[in-house]
Amino acid sequence: MIRRLLPLLLLLLLLTAAVTVPRLSAASPDPASAATARFEALAGDVGRADGAVFDARDDTGRTMDTAEITPVPAAYGGGYLAVYHTTLAGGRFHTAVATSADLRVWTRRHDFGAGTSQPSLHPDGTGGWVLAYEKDPANHIALRHYPDLAALLAGRSDRAFDAPRTLSDCAEGTPDVTAVRGDTVELTGHYRAGCATDRQLHATLRDFTHWQARPDHRLDQALLAWGTAGNIGDRSRIELMGRPLVLIEGQRLRNDFGSWSTYAYDPASGRADRVGLRTPGGSRAFANPSAALITDPDGRPALLVSVFIPKEESAPGESGELVYWREL
C-alpha cells in the first residue's frame, strides 16, 4: 500500500512546490526595478507633463520623427540638440540636426542626406560629437565623428565608418550610441533576424576601424515574455535613481503599426515593464522611445521623453512625434 501511495505523495509535493515558490513573469505585479517604476510615475501620464509638443516639426515644417534630444553643456553654448528623420519626396528618409532654446521651436541646421534615418547623437567628452544612423541602400549602421559643435551643425565630419552587416544578410540599424570611451564607441541596434523580424544587438567600434556586433538575446527575451510577436526595435538608455534602464519599442503583431508599445527594461533583473503611456486624447500606440535628463526651459531638472505616435490607434491631433518633459 505504501509503495502505491509514493507516486501520489511525490506528485502532491511537486504541486505544492509549484504553488509556494514565487515566479516572476512579464505579468508580475512587482516592477522590474525601482527605476522602471519611477519612469512610469514620471512619464506615464502625458497630461501631467510640465511641457508637451505633439507633432513636433522644425522651422521648415519637416516632421521630427524619431527625435533624440540632447542637452548642450553650458560651456558649449547651452540649449538643446535634436537629431531626427523626415520622409521626403521619393519616399526616402533624411536625417537632420536642429537646435532649440525652449524645446518647442526648432531650427534645422543641417540635412545629412537621403537614405539616412533613426539617428542617435552622443558627446565624445572632449567637445566633439558622435552621430550614428541607419543608412540605405543595403541598410546598415553608419557612424560619423564631428570635432566640435560647429562642425556638427555644418555636417563636416572628420571620421567616418560604415559598419558591415555581420548578423543579418538583410538589415541592421536603429543605432543608439550609449557611450564614447576614448577611441571606443559603444552602441546598440537591431538586426533583421532570418530576414524576417527585428531583434537586438550590442556593438563596439574601436578607432573608427574595428567593428564587432553580437546579439542581445536577453533583451529580446524580456519583450518576448510580453507576447511580442512582431519587431523589437528602437531603444534608448537612461539612468534614474542611480540605476540604468532601457526604453524599448515592441510590436505585438507583425506589420501592425497600431500594436507598438513602449517598455522599460531593467538590465540587472532581465525583466521589462510595459509603460502605460496615456495621452489627453487616448492614443494607444507608441514607438521609438527616447529619454534624457535635462535642465528644462524654466531652469529646473526634468525628465525629457520623446515618442512617435503612429497614425494607427492615434487620437485626433496626436499622431507624429511627441516631445514632453516632467520636472523632477
FIZA-955502 format. One record per residue (C-alpha): residue number from 1; residue in one letter; y, x, z. Coordinates in steps of 0.5 Angstrom, whole numbers, plus 500, padded with zeros to 3 digits. Layout:
# residues N
@loro=NUM; voti=A; yy=Y; xx=X; zz=Z
...
***
This chain:
# residues 328
@loro=1; voti=M; yy=500; xx=500; zz=500
@loro=2; voti=I; yy=505; xx=506; zz=502
@loro=3; voti=R; yy=503; xx=509; zz=495
@loro=4; voti=R; yy=505; xx=503; zz=492
@loro=5; voti=L; yy=512; xx=502; zz=495
@loro=6; voti=L; yy=514; xx=509; zz=494
@loro=7; voti=P; yy=517; xx=508; zz=487
@loro=8; voti=L; yy=520; xx=502; zz=489
@loro=9; voti=L; yy=523; xx=505; zz=495
@loro=10; voti=L; yy=526; xx=511; zz=490
@loro=11; voti=L; yy=529; xx=506; zz=486
@loro=12; voti=L; yy=533; xx=503; zz=491
@loro=13; voti=L; yy=535; xx=510; zz=494
@loro=14; voti=L; yy=538; xx=511; zz=487
@loro=15; voti=L; yy=541; xx=505; zz=486
@loro=16; voti=T; yy=544; xx=506; zz=493
@loro=17; voti=A; yy=547; xx=512; zz=491
@loro=18; voti=A; yy=550; xx=510; zz=485
@loro=19; voti=V; yy=554; xx=505; zz=489
@loro=20; voti=T; yy=556; xx=509; zz=494
@loro=21; voti=V; yy=558; xx=515; zz=490
@loro=22; voti=P; yy=565; xx=514; zz=487
@loro=23; voti=R; yy=566; xx=516; zz=480
@loro=24; voti=L; yy=573; xx=517; zz=477
@loro=25; voti=S; yy=574; xx=514; zz=469
@loro=26; voti=A; yy=579; xx=512; zz=465
@loro=27; voti=A; yy=580; xx=506; zz=468
@loro=28; voti=S; yy=580; xx=509; zz=475
@loro=29; voti=P; yy=586; xx=505; zz=480
@loro=30; voti=D; yy=588; xx=512; zz=482
@loro=31; voti=P; yy=593; xx=516; zz=478
@loro=32; voti=A; yy=590; xx=522; zz=474
@loro=33; voti=S; yy=596; xx=526; zz=479
@loro=34; voti=A; yy=602; xx=525; zz=483
@loro=35; voti=A; yy=606; xx=528; zz=476
@loro=36; voti=T; yy=603; xx=523; zz=472
@loro=37; voti=A; yy=604; xx=517; zz=477
@loro=38; voti=R; yy=612; xx=520; zz=477
@loro=39; voti=F; yy=612; xx=520; zz=470
@loro=40; voti=E; yy=610; xx=513; zz=470
@loro=41; voti=A; yy=615; xx=511; zz=475
@loro=42; voti=L; yy=621; xx=514; zz=472
@loro=43; voti=A; yy=620; xx=513; zz=465
@loro=44; voti=G; yy=615; xx=506; zz=464
@loro=45; voti=D; yy=621; xx=501; zz=464
@loro=46; voti=V; yy=626; xx=503; zz=459
@loro=47; voti=G; yy=630; xx=497; zz=461
@loro=48; voti=R; yy=632; xx=501; zz=468
@loro=49; voti=A; yy=634; xx=507; zz=464
@loro=50; voti=D; yy=641; xx=510; zz=465
@loro=51; voti=G; yy=642; xx=511; zz=458
@loro=52; voti=A; yy=638; xx=509; zz=451
@loro=53; voti=V; yy=639; xx=509; zz=444
@loro=54; voti=F; yy=634; xx=505; zz=439
@loro=55; voti=D; yy=633; xx=507; zz=432
@loro=56; voti=A; yy=636; xx=514; zz=433
@loro=57; voti=R; yy=640; xx=517; zz=427
@loro=58; voti=D; yy=644; xx=523; zz=425
@loro=59; voti=D; yy=651; xx=522; zz=423
@loro=60; voti=T; yy=649; xx=522; zz=416
@loro=61; voti=G; yy=645; xx=516; zz=417
@loro=62; voti=R; yy=638; xx=519; zz=417
@loro=63; voti=T; yy=633; xx=517; zz=422
@loro=64; voti=M; yy=631; xx=522; zz=427
@loro=65; voti=D; yy=623; xx=520; zz=427
@loro=66; voti=T; yy=619; xx=524; zz=432
@loro=67; voti=A; yy=625; xx=527; zz=435
@loro=68; voti=E; yy=624; xx=533; zz=440
@loro=69; voti=I; yy=630; xx=534; zz=444
@loro=70; voti=T; yy=632; xx=541; zz=448
@loro=71; voti=P; yy=638; xx=542; zz=452
@loro=72; voti=V; yy=642; xx=548; zz=450
@loro=73; voti=P; yy=644; xx=553; zz=456
@loro=74; voti=A; yy=651; xx=553; zz=458
@loro=75; voti=A; yy=651; xx=561; zz=456
@loro=76; voti=Y; yy=650; xx=559; zz=449
@loro=77; voti=G; yy=655; xx=553; zz=449
@loro=78; voti=G; yy=651; xx=547; zz=452
@loro=79; voti=G; yy=650; xx=540; zz=449
@loro=80; voti=Y; yy=643; xx=538; zz=446
@loro=81; voti=L; yy=639; xx=540; zz=440
@loro=82; voti=A; yy=634; xx=536; zz=436
@loro=83; voti=V; yy=629; xx=537; zz=431
@loro=84; voti=Y; yy=626; xx=531; zz=427
@loro=85; voti=H; yy=624; xx=529; zz=421
@loro=86; voti=T; yy=626; xx=523; zz=416
@loro=87; voti=T; yy=622; xx=521; zz=410
@loro=88; voti=L; yy=627; xx=522; zz=404
@loro=89; voti=A; yy=626; xx=520; zz=396
@loro=90; voti=G; yy=620; xx=521; zz=393
@loro=91; voti=G; yy=616; xx=520; zz=400
@loro=92; voti=R; yy=617; xx=527; zz=403
@loro=93; voti=F; yy=619; xx=529; zz=410
@loro=94; voti=H; yy=625; xx=533; zz=411
@loro=95; voti=T; yy=625; xx=537; zz=418
@loro=96; voti=A; yy=633; xx=537; zz=420
@loro=97; voti=V; yy=636; xx=540; zz=426
@loro=98; voti=A; yy=642; xx=537; zz=430
@loro=99; voti=T; yy=647; xx=538; zz=435
@loro=100; voti=S; yy=650; xx=533; zz=440
@loro=101; voti=A; yy=654; xx=533; zz=447
@loro=102; voti=D; yy=652; xx=526; zz=449
@loro=103; voti=L; yy=645; xx=524; zz=447
@loro=104; voti=R; yy=648; xx=519; zz=443
@loro=105; voti=V; yy=652; xx=522; zz=437
@loro=106; voti=W; yy=648; xx=527; zz=433
@loro=107; voti=T; yy=651; xx=532; zz=428
@loro=108; voti=R; yy=646; xx=534; zz=423
@loro=109; voti=R; yy=647; xx=542; zz=422
@loro=110; voti=H; yy=641; xx=544; zz=417
@loro=111; voti=D; yy=635; xx=541; zz=413
@loro=112; voti=F; yy=629; xx=545; zz=413
@loro=113; voti=G; yy=627; xx=543; zz=406
@loro=114; voti=A; yy=622; xx=538; zz=403
@loro=115; voti=G; yy=615; xx=538; zz=406
@loro=116; voti=T; yy=617; xx=539; zz=413
@loro=117; voti=S; yy=615; xx=535; zz=419
@loro=118; voti=Q; yy=613; xx=534; zz=426
@loro=119; voti=P; yy=618; xx=540; zz=428
@loro=120; voti=S; yy=618; xx=543; zz=435
@loro=121; voti=L; yy=623; xx=548; zz=438
@loro=122; voti=H; yy=623; xx=553; zz=444
@loro=123; voti=P; yy=627; xx=558; zz=446
@loro=124; voti=D; yy=625; xx=565; zz=446
@loro=125; voti=G; yy=628; xx=567; zz=452
@loro=126; voti=T; yy=633; xx=572; zz=449
@loro=127; voti=G; yy=638; xx=568; zz=446
@loro=128; voti=G; yy=633; xx=566; zz=440
@loro=129; voti=W; yy=629; xx=560; zz=438
@loro=130; voti=V; yy=622; xx=559; zz=435
@loro=131; voti=L; yy=621; xx=553; zz=430
@loro=132; voti=A; yy=614; xx=550; zz=429
@loro=133; voti=Y; yy=613; xx=544; zz=424
@loro=134; voti=E; yy=607; xx=542; zz=419
@loro=135; voti=K; yy=608; xx=544; zz=412
@loro=136; voti=D; yy=605; xx=541; zz=406
@loro=137; voti=P; yy=602; xx=541; zz=401
@loro=138; voti=A; yy=596; xx=543; zz=404
@loro=139; voti=N; yy=598; xx=541; zz=411
@loro=140; voti=H; yy=598; xx=547; zz=416
@loro=141; voti=I; yy=603; xx=549; zz=421
@loro=142; voti=A; yy=609; xx=554; zz=420
@loro=143; voti=L; yy=613; xx=558; zz=425
@loro=144; voti=R; yy=620; xx=561; zz=424
@loro=145; voti=H; yy=624; xx=565; zz=428
@loro=146; voti=Y; yy=632; xx=565; zz=429
@loro=147; voti=P; yy=635; xx=571; zz=433
@loro=148; voti=D; yy=641; xx=566; zz=435
@loro=149; voti=L; yy=643; xx=559; zz=435
@loro=150; voti=A; yy=648; xx=560; zz=429
@loro=151; voti=A; yy=642; xx=563; zz=425
@loro=152; voti=L; yy=638; xx=556; zz=427
@loro=153; voti=L; yy=644; xx=552; zz=425
@loro=154; voti=A; yy=644; xx=555; zz=419
@loro=155; voti=G; yy=637; xx=556; zz=417
@loro=156; voti=R; yy=637; xx=563; zz=417
@loro=157; voti=S; yy=630; xx=566; zz=420
@loro=158; voti=D; yy=628; xx=573; zz=421
@loro=159; voti=R; yy=621; xx=572; zz=422
@loro=160; voti=A; yy=616; xx=567; zz=418
@loro=161; voti=F; yy=609; xx=565; zz=419
@loro=162; voti=D; yy=605; xx=560; zz=415
@loro=163; voti=A; yy=598; xx=559; zz=419
@loro=164; voti=P; yy=591; xx=559; zz=415
@loro=165; voti=R; yy=587; xx=553; zz=417
@loro=166; voti=T; yy=581; xx=555; zz=421
@loro=167; voti=L; yy=579; xx=549; zz=424
@loro=168; voti=S; yy=579; xx=544; zz=418
@loro=169; voti=D; yy=579; xx=544; zz=411
@loro=170; voti=C; yy=584; xx=538; zz=410
@loro=171; voti=A; yy=590; xx=539; zz=415
@loro=172; voti=E; yy=592; xx=542; zz=421
@loro=173; voti=G; yy=599; xx=540; zz=424
@loro=174; voti=T; yy=604; xx=536; zz=429
@loro=175; voti=P; yy=605; xx=543; zz=433
@loro=176; voti=D; yy=608; xx=543; zz=440
@loro=177; voti=V; yy=611; xx=550; zz=442
@loro=178; voti=T; yy=609; xx=551; zz=449
@loro=179; voti=A; yy=611; xx=558; zz=451
@loro=180; voti=V; yy=614; xx=564; zz=448
@loro=181; voti=R; yy=612; xx=570; zz=452
@loro=182; voti=G; yy=615; xx=577; zz=449
@loro=183; voti=D; yy=611; xx=577; zz=442
@loro=184; voti=T; yy=607; xx=572; zz=443
@loro=185; voti=V; yy=608; xx=564; zz=441
@loro=186; voti=E; yy=603; xx=559; zz=445
@loro=187; voti=L; yy=603; xx=552; zz=442
@loro=188; voti=T; yy=598; xx=546; zz=441
@loro=189; voti=G; yy=597; xx=542; zz=435
@loro=190; voti=H; yy=592; xx=537; zz=431
@loro=191; voti=Y; yy=586; xx=539; zz=426
@loro=192; voti=R; yy=583; xx=533; zz=422
@loro=193; voti=A; yy=576; xx=534; zz=424
@loro=194; voti=G; yy=571; xx=533; zz=419
@loro=195; voti=C; yy=577; xx=531; zz=414
@loro=196; voti=A; yy=577; xx=524; zz=418
@loro=197; voti=T; yy=580; xx=524; zz=425
@loro=198; voti=D; yy=586; xx=528; zz=428
@loro=199; voti=R; yy=583; xx=532; zz=434
@loro=200; voti=Q; yy=587; xx=537; zz=439
@loro=201; voti=L; yy=588; xx=545; zz=438
@loro=202; voti=H; yy=591; xx=550; zz=442
@loro=203; voti=A; yy=593; xx=556; zz=438
@loro=204; voti=T; yy=597; xx=563; zz=439
@loro=205; voti=L; yy=601; xx=567; zz=434
@loro=206; voti=R; yy=602; xx=575; zz=436
@loro=207; voti=D; yy=607; xx=579; zz=433
@loro=208; voti=F; yy=608; xx=573; zz=427
@loro=209; voti=T; yy=602; xx=576; zz=424
@loro=210; voti=H; yy=596; xx=575; zz=428
@loro=211; voti=W; yy=593; xx=567; zz=429
@loro=212; voti=Q; yy=588; xx=564; zz=433
@loro=213; voti=A; yy=586; xx=557; zz=434
@loro=214; voti=R; yy=581; xx=553; zz=438
@loro=215; voti=P; yy=579; xx=546; zz=439
@loro=216; voti=D; yy=581; xx=543; zz=446
@loro=217; voti=H; yy=575; xx=538; zz=447
@loro=218; voti=R; yy=577; xx=537; zz=454
@loro=219; voti=L; yy=584; xx=534; zz=452
@loro=220; voti=D; yy=580; xx=530; zz=447
@loro=221; voti=Q; yy=575; xx=527; zz=452
@loro=222; voti=A; yy=581; xx=525; zz=456
@loro=223; voti=L; yy=583; xx=520; zz=451
@loro=224; voti=L; yy=576; xx=518; zz=448
@loro=225; voti=A; yy=575; xx=515; zz=455
@loro=226; voti=W; yy=580; xx=510; zz=454
@loro=227; voti=G; yy=576; xx=508; zz=448
@loro=228; voti=T; yy=581; xx=512; zz=443
@loro=229; voti=A; yy=577; xx=511; zz=436
@loro=230; voti=G; yy=583; xx=513; zz=432
@loro=231; voti=N; yy=587; xx=519; zz=431
@loro=232; voti=I; yy=589; xx=523; zz=437
@loro=233; voti=G; yy=596; xx=527; zz=435
@loro=234; voti=D; yy=602; xx=529; zz=437
@loro=235; voti=R; yy=604; xx=531; zz=444
@loro=236; voti=S; yy=609; xx=535; zz=449
@loro=237; voti=R; yy=608; xx=539; zz=455
@loro=238; voti=I; yy=613; xx=538; zz=461
@loro=239; voti=E; yy=613; xx=540; zz=469
@loro=240; voti=L; yy=614; xx=534; zz=474
@loro=241; voti=M; yy=614; xx=535; zz=482
@loro=242; voti=G; yy=612; xx=543; zz=480
@loro=243; voti=R; yy=605; xx=540; zz=476
@loro=244; voti=P; yy=604; xx=541; zz=469
@loro=245; voti=L; yy=603; xx=534; zz=465
@loro=246; voti=V; yy=602; xx=533; zz=457
@loro=247; voti=L; yy=604; xx=527; zz=454
@loro=248; voti=I; yy=600; xx=525; zz=448
@loro=249; voti=E; yy=599; xx=519; zz=443
@loro=250; voti=G; yy=592; xx=516; zz=442
@loro=251; voti=Q; yy=591; xx=511; zz=437
@loro=252; voti=R; yy=586; xx=505; zz=439
@loro=253; voti=L; yy=584; xx=504; zz=432
@loro=254; voti=R; yy=584; xx=508; zz=425
@loro=255; voti=N; yy=589; xx=506; zz=420
@loro=256; voti=D; yy=592; xx=501; zz=425
@loro=257; voti=F; yy=600; xx=504; zz=427
@loro=258; voti=G; yy=600; xx=498; zz=432
@loro=259; voti=S; yy=595; xx=501; zz=436
@loro=260; voti=W; yy=598; xx=507; zz=438
@loro=261; voti=S; yy=599; xx=508; zz=446
@loro=262; voti=T; yy=602; xx=514; zz=450
@loro=263; voti=Y; yy=598; xx=517; zz=455
@loro=264; voti=A; yy=600; xx=522; zz=461
@loro=265; voti=Y; yy=594; xx=528; zz=461
@loro=266; voti=D; yy=593; xx=532; zz=467
@loro=267; voti=P; yy=590; xx=539; zz=465
@loro=268; voti=A; yy=588; xx=540; zz=472
@loro=269; voti=S; yy=583; xx=534; zz=473
@loro=270; voti=G; yy=582; xx=533; zz=466
@loro=271; voti=R; yy=584; xx=526; zz=466
@loro=272; voti=A; yy=589; xx=522; zz=463
@loro=273; voti=D; yy=593; xx=515; zz=465
@loro=274; voti=R; yy=595; xx=510; zz=460
@loro=275; voti=V; yy=603; xx=510; zz=460
@loro=276; voti=G; yy=605; xx=503; zz=461
@loro=277; voti=L; yy=612; xx=503; zz=457
@loro=278; voti=R; yy=616; xx=497; zz=457
@loro=279; voti=T; yy=622; xx=496; zz=453
@loro=280; voti=P; yy=627; xx=490; zz=454
@loro=281; voti=G; yy=624; xx=487; zz=447
@loro=282; voti=G; yy=617; xx=488; zz=449
@loro=283; voti=S; yy=615; xx=493; zz=443
@loro=284; voti=R; yy=607; xx=494; zz=444
@loro=285; voti=A; yy=606; xx=501; zz=440
@loro=286; voti=F; yy=609; xx=508; zz=442
@loro=287; voti=A; yy=607; xx=514; zz=438
@loro=288; voti=N; yy=610; xx=522; zz=438
@loro=289; voti=P; yy=612; xx=522; zz=445
@loro=290; voti=S; yy=616; xx=528; zz=448
@loro=291; voti=A; yy=620; xx=529; zz=454
@loro=292; voti=A; yy=624; xx=534; zz=457
@loro=293; voti=L; yy=628; xx=536; zz=464
@loro=294; voti=I; yy=636; xx=536; zz=463
@loro=295; voti=T; yy=642; xx=535; zz=465
@loro=296; voti=D; yy=645; xx=528; zz=463
@loro=297; voti=P; yy=652; xx=527; zz=460
@loro=298; voti=D; yy=654; xx=525; zz=467
@loro=299; voti=G; yy=652; xx=532; zz=469
@loro=300; voti=R; yy=646; xx=529; zz=473
@loro=301; voti=P; yy=639; xx=532; zz=473
@loro=302; voti=A; yy=635; xx=527; zz=469
@loro=303; voti=L; yy=628; xx=526; zz=465
@loro=304; voti=L; yy=629; xx=525; zz=458
@loro=305; voti=V; yy=624; xx=521; zz=453
@loro=306; voti=S; yy=623; xx=520; zz=446
@loro=307; voti=V; yy=618; xx=516; zz=443
@loro=308; voti=F; yy=617; xx=513; zz=436
@loro=309; voti=I; yy=616; xx=505; zz=436
@loro=310; voti=P; yy=612; xx=503; zz=429
@loro=311; voti=K; yy=615; xx=497; zz=426
@loro=312; voti=E; yy=608; xx=494; zz=427
@loro=313; voti=E; yy=608; xx=491; zz=434
@loro=314; voti=S; yy=615; xx=492; zz=435
@loro=315; voti=A; yy=620; xx=488; zz=438
@loro=316; voti=P; yy=627; xx=486; zz=433
@loro=317; voti=G; yy=632; xx=491; zz=433
@loro=318; voti=E; yy=627; xx=496; zz=437
@loro=319; voti=S; yy=623; xx=500; zz=431
@loro=320; voti=G; yy=624; xx=507; zz=430
@loro=321; voti=E; yy=626; xx=513; zz=434
@loro=322; voti=L; yy=628; xx=511; zz=442
@loro=323; voti=V; yy=631; xx=516; zz=446
@loro=324; voti=Y; yy=632; xx=515; zz=453
@loro=325; voti=W; yy=634; xx=518; zz=460
@loro=326; voti=R; yy=633; xx=517; zz=467
@loro=327; voti=E; yy=636; xx=520; zz=473
@loro=328; voti=L; yy=632; xx=524; zz=478
***
